[in-house]
Amino acid sequence: MHERTLTSVADLCRSTHAVNGRCAMLAFASAALNEVSTHTPVLEQAANAVPAIILLSLTLTFATIVPKIVSGSSLKDLHEV
């Protein structure tokens, strides 16, 4: 039963990474489309949204780390699965 828990936690960690990757792709596409439609460079868009970028970064980091902490397993055990 212990192995099954590690497998499900490992699956959860893989899914959180997939979600993070999809969010990154969506953000890139949104920034590119916004640049085309408003003629505002991506770096200028980012400079105008610093608090939102920091909040999003912290949220995604927290969402990635929480499943590992909640599982009660060490990170070494999760990577071996």
C-alpha positions as CSV (number, residue, x, y, z in Angstrom):
1,M,0.0,0.0,0.0
2,H,2.9,2.3,0.7
3,E,4.1,2.0,-2.9
4,R,0.7,2.8,-4.2
5,T,0.7,6.1,-2.3
6,L,4.1,7.0,-3.7
7,T,2.9,6.2,-7.2
8,S,-0.2,8.4,-6.8
9,V,1.9,11.2,-5.3
10,A,4.4,10.9,-8.2
11,D,1.5,11.0,-10.7
12,L,0.2,14.1,-8.9
13,C,3.6,15.7,-9.1
14,R,3.9,14.9,-12.8
15,S,0.4,16.4,-13.4
16,T,1.3,19.6,-11.5
17,H,4.3,20.0,-13.8
18,A,2.1,19.4,-16.8
19,V,-0.3,22.1,-15.6
20,N,2.6,24.5,-14.9
21,G,3.9,23.9,-18.5
22,R,0.5,24.5,-20.0
23,C,0.2,27.7,-18.0
24,A,3.6,28.8,-19.3
25,M,2.5,28.1,-22.9
26,L,-0.7,30.0,-22.4
27,A,1.1,33.0,-20.8
28,F,3.5,33.1,-23.7
29,A,0.8,32.9,-26.3
30,S,-1.3,35.6,-24.5
31,A,1.7,37.9,-24.3
32,A,2.5,37.4,-28.0
33,L,-1.1,38.0,-29.0
34,N,-1.3,41.0,-26.8
35,E,1.9,42.4,-28.3
36,V,0.5,42.0,-31.8
37,S,-2.9,43.6,-31.0
38,T,-1.6,46.5,-28.8
39,H,1.9,47.0,-30.3
40,T,3.3,47.0,-26.7
41,P,6.5,44.9,-26.3
42,V,6.3,41.9,-24.0
43,L,8.9,43.4,-21.6
44,E,6.9,46.6,-21.3
45,Q,3.8,44.5,-20.6
46,A,5.8,42.7,-17.9
47,A,7.1,45.9,-16.4
48,N,3.5,47.1,-16.1
49,A,2.3,44.0,-14.3
50,V,5.1,43.2,-11.8
51,P,2.8,42.5,-8.8
52,A,0.7,40.1,-10.9
53,I,3.8,38.3,-12.2
54,I,5.1,37.9,-8.6
55,L,1.8,36.6,-7.3
56,L,1.5,34.1,-10.2
57,S,5.0,32.9,-9.7
58,L,4.5,32.3,-6.0
59,T,1.1,30.6,-6.6
60,L,2.6,28.2,-9.2
61,T,5.6,27.5,-6.9
62,F,3.3,26.8,-4.0
63,A,1.1,24.6,-6.1
64,T,4.1,22.5,-7.2
65,I,5.6,22.1,-3.7
66,V,2.4,21.4,-1.7
67,P,1.7,17.9,-3.0
68,K,5.3,16.9,-2.1
69,I,4.9,18.3,1.4
70,V,1.5,16.9,2.1
71,S,2.5,13.4,1.0
72,G,4.7,13.0,4.0
73,S,7.3,11.3,1.9
74,S,10.8,12.6,1.4
75,L,11.7,14.2,-2.0
76,K,14.2,11.4,-2.5
77,D,11.5,8.8,-2.3
78,L,9.3,10.6,-4.7
79,H,12.1,10.9,-7.3
80,E,12.9,7.2,-7.1
81,V,9.3,6.1,-8.0
